[in-house]
Amino acid sequence: MPPLGRRRLRKGEKVSKPPAAAGGIRRAATRETESSVTIDGHPVNLVPLPGLGADGGDDTGADGGAGPSGGEADGAPDGGWRSRLADVLEFARRQLDGESEVDQFGFDPEFNSRVLMPVARMLYQRWFGVRMRGLAHVPEAGPALVVANHSGTLPVDAVMLQAGLHDEHPTHRNLRLLGADLVSEIPLLAPLARKGGHTRACPANAHVLLRSGELVGVFPEGFKGIGKPFSDRYQLRRFGRGGFAATAIRARVPIIPCAIVGAEEIYPLLGNARPIAQLLGLPYFPITPLFPWLGPVGAVPLPSKWIIEFCPPVPTSDYPRGGEDDPAVIADLSGRVRGTIQRKLDDLLSERGPAFG
């Protein structure tokens, strides 16, 4: 029997997707939990998500729906090529027939593990050789908010963060990333992002995911982080208005600061062609040593050396109710998290040394 809140579809049956498939929240869930809150004047219903056990933890176990290397967890126990081929064809059929199981945000755990993560894994292991540390600070199950620095002209750091947690965490956790509206508006990218667990960033969506037991990731610097010039690399921009801090206090979940070194060098941003950016409706149009001069070849990221490290969690359960509405409380918590990440970046840069070679 499929988990509550979703069902398998018969072949040929038409699917009417709710607005949530575009990154919003579903107003009328199949089953509401006992917890219901109001955020910014809108009621938010907490609903079960795929891969969650009754306690809100990840019930996929150590496999996470698929082994990190795509081995026997994706095929028959005997590992025969006929069984693996049949499994691949069955997976393709379910995708084409619309029978894949997704949550109200469009996340497809099977598609993520079997299609998106193998692509990200090649960059993670073979191109960047990412070293991920501090995984003991990320809970094996249950909700937490990962807060990381953002850089690199394109959000490759977000994908590497997902890939590392999916492959190297003891329970192979899926990181549900909160992204800008632009991600949900770009053709071709938008459906892939939804299937990979990306959700439009807003307080209501973040609260639903956290209260449903998910591991959620956010980059408070936003476009100002990934679009800063190379001369300002690894110098954190302002963390917005501290919305992530209010979200964590409201949901009573720990904040896990995360420092990412390596992304700043993959596309060294030398300039911003603002007229072209405005014409295309983009926050910036990057000028790098290779792009746009070399065309598509210039879009290949440089193979820098990466280190991703999670810092000790910052608890929020001791904050008084209503603390999420106190500007002084939010500013203090946001500043502490930002300071932790900046200090860790400085340490990792010193440890890593040159970005190449």
N, C-alpha and C positions, 0 to 999 in steps of 0.2 A: 504494500500500500504506500503510495507516495506521501511525503510529509504534509502536515496541515498547511493550507494556504496555497497549494498547487496541485495539479492533477495531470496525468498523462493524456495526451490528445489522440483521438482516433485518426487514422490516415485520412486525409482529405478534409478534415474538419477545419473550418475557418477560425482564425484567431483575431479577436478584437483587442488590441493592446490598449491599456489604460494610459492616461497622460504620464504615469510614472515611468514608462519606457523611454521617455525623452528626458529623464533626469529629475522629475518632480516627485511628489509623494502621492500615493494612492489614498484617496479620501475614504473609500468604502472598502475596507479589507475583508478578505474571506472570513477571518476570525480575529477579533480584537482580543488583546490581552487585558488583564485587569488594570494595567497602567495606562493612563491617558493624560496628556498634558496639553497645555496651550502655549505656543511660542509665537511671539509677534502677532498675537490676536488670532492665530489659526490653530484649530485643534489638530493634534498629532496622535494617530493611533499606532501602537507598537504591534507589529505583526511578525510571525515566524519567518525566518529566511532560510534558504537552502543551506545544508551543511551544519545547521545548529541543532544541538541536542536539547533536551528538555530544560537543562540548566543554563542554556544560553552559550554553552561551549561548543567548540568545533567537534562534530561527531564523525568527521572523516578520518580521525585517528592519524597515524603516522603517514598514511598514504596521501591524504589531502585530495583524494579523488584520482590521483595518478602519482606514480613514483617520480622522484625528482629527475631521474634519467629516462623516464618514459619506458620502463622495462616491463616486468611481468604484471605490474598493476594495471597496464593498459591492454593486456592480452590474456590468453589462456595460460594456465599454470605450466603446461608443457612447453610453452615458448615456441611451438611449431609455426612456420611461416604461414601455413594455411589458416591457422587460428587467428594469427595477428592480422592477416589480410581481411578475414571475415569481420574481425572486430572493427577495423578501420572503415570498411564499407558500411557496417551497421551504424557507426558514428556519423558518417557522411549522410546516410539516409535520414537519420533523426534530425540532423541539422536542416536538410533540404525540405523535409516534411513538416518542419515547425514543431517537432515533438521534444526538442530539448527543454529542460527544466530551468527556468529563470526566476529570479525574485522580482519584486515590484519595481526595482530599479533597472532591470534588464541584465543583471549579472548572471552569467552562465559558467558555473564552476568547471564543467567538463570541457567546454570550448577553451576556457582560459588555460587549463592545465595541459591540454593536448595540442593546442594550436599556438596560442600567444606566448606562453612561457618557454617552449622550446626555442622560439626565435630570440627571445630576450636572453635565454641561457647562453646562446652562442656569443653574444656581446659580453655578457657578464663573465664568462669563464675564459674565452679564447681571445677576445679583443682587448678588454680592459683588465682582465685578471683581478677582479674585485676581491678585496679582503674584507669580510664582514665580521665585526666583533661586538661583544656585549649582548649577544642574543639571550643570555640568562636574564636580562632585564625586561624581555618581552614575555608576557604571560603565555603559558601553554594553551590557555582557553580563557574565554571571557573578554569583556570590553576593555579597551585602552585607546588612548589618542597619541599617535606618533607625530611629533612636530619636528620638522627638518628644515635645514637651509635649502634654498632653491637657486640653481645657477645653470649655466651651460648653453644659453641661447635657445635651445630646444629642450623640452622636459625629459631628457633621457635619464636624469637622476631619479625621477619618479618610477620609471620602469625598472631600473636596476634595483631600487629599493624593494619593489614588489618581487622581483625574481629572487633576490637573496633570501627574503623571508619565506617564499614558497619552497625553495630548495633546501635551505640550510637550517631553518628553525626546526626544533625537535618535533613539532606537530605540523610542520609545513603550512603555516597559516597564510590565508589570503588577506592581503592588505587592501582595504576599500578606500580608494583615494578620492578626496574631494577636490574637484577641479573647477576652473573658470567656465563661464557660460560658453566661451568660444569653442571649447572642446566639444560641446554638444551641438554645435552649429556647422562644423566642417564636414562636408560630404565624405563618405567612406570612413573617415576617422571616427565619427560619432558612434556608429553602431559597434565598431570594434572596441572603442573605449568603454561603452556600456557593458558589453559582454565580458570585458576584462576587469570589471568592478569599479570603474570610475563613475562618480555621481556628481551632479551639479552641487556646488558648494553653497549651502545655506543652513541656518541654524536648525530648521525643522528636519532636513534630511540627515544631518549629522546626528541629531538626537535619536532619530529612529534607528539608525545603524548601531549606535553605541548601546542603546537600551535593548537592542536585539542580540547583544553579545559579540558584536563584530570588532575587529581590529581596524581602526580608521586612521588614515594618514592625511596630513594637511601641511601645506607650505605657506606660512603666513606672509612671506615676502611677495608672493604672487609674481606678476609680470615684472615688477621692479627688481626682483631677484635674478631671474633668468635673462633679463635684458640689460643688466648693468655692464659698463665697459670693462675690458680686460684689466685696465689699470686699477680698478676697484675690486679685483677678485678677492673672494673670501672675507670681504667686509660686509657684514650683514646689513641689509636695509631695514627700515622700520617694519615691525610686525603688525602692520595694519592698526586696527583699533582694539586688538586683543580679543577678537571674537572666539578664537580657539579656547582661550582661558574661560570665557563665559560658558562655552559649550561643555567643557570638562567639568566645571563646578555644577552645572545644571544636571548633568548625567551622573555625577558622583563617580567619575572614572579617573584613573591615574594618567598623567601626561608623561610620555617618554621622549625626552629630548634626543635628537639624532643629528649627528654631524656627518656630512658627506664631503669628502675631498677627492678631487679628480675631475668633476664635471666642468669646472671653470675652464679647463684647457682643451676640451674637445672641439669647441668652436670659438676661438678667441675673438671676442667682439671688439672690433676696432672703430666701428661707426654705425650710424643708424640713418638709413635713407627715408626720412620722414615723409616726403611726398609719395613715395611708392607705398609706404605703410598705410597712409591715409587712403590712397586709391584702392588698396586691397582690403581695407577695414581691419588691419592688424595693429597690435600695440606698438610694433616696431618692425623694421625690415633690416635684418642684420647684414653688416659688411664685415667679412672676416678675411684673413690672408688668402683663402682659397675660394670663397663664395662672395659674389656670383661669378667671379672671373673664370672658374673652371666648370661652370654649369653643374650638372648632377654629381660629377666627381667631387666638386667642392663641398657637397653636402655629406660626404663620408666623414664621420667623427674621427678626430685624431686619437691614437691609442695611448691615452694617458694612464698613469697608475692611480688606482682608486683605493680608498679606505672608507668604509662606512662603519661608524661605531654608535651604538645605543648607550645612552647614559642612564644612571639610576633613575627610576620613576619618581615623579613629583606627585605625591598624593593630593587629592582634593576633597576627600570625604570629611575632613575636619572643618571645612569652611561652613559657616552658618547658612541656613536656608535664606535665599534672597541675595547671597553674596554675588551671584552672577549679574546683578543689577547695580552693584556698587562700583563706580568708575575707579576709585582708589584701589579696591581689591583687585580688579582686573588689571590695572596698570602694574601693580606690584608683581602679580603672578606672571604676567606676560614678560616683564622685564627680567625676572629671575630665570625663566626658561631661555630667553634670548641670550642672556649673559652666559649661561651654561654652554649653549651651543657655540658661541663665539670663542670661549676659552678652549673648548675641545677642538675646534677648527685650528686654532693657533698651535696646539700641541701636535695634532696630526700632521700639519704642514711641516713642522720642524722634524718630525719623525720620518716622514716620507722622503723628503729631499726633492731632487729634480723630478719634474712631472713625466719625463721621458727617459728611456734608456735603463 
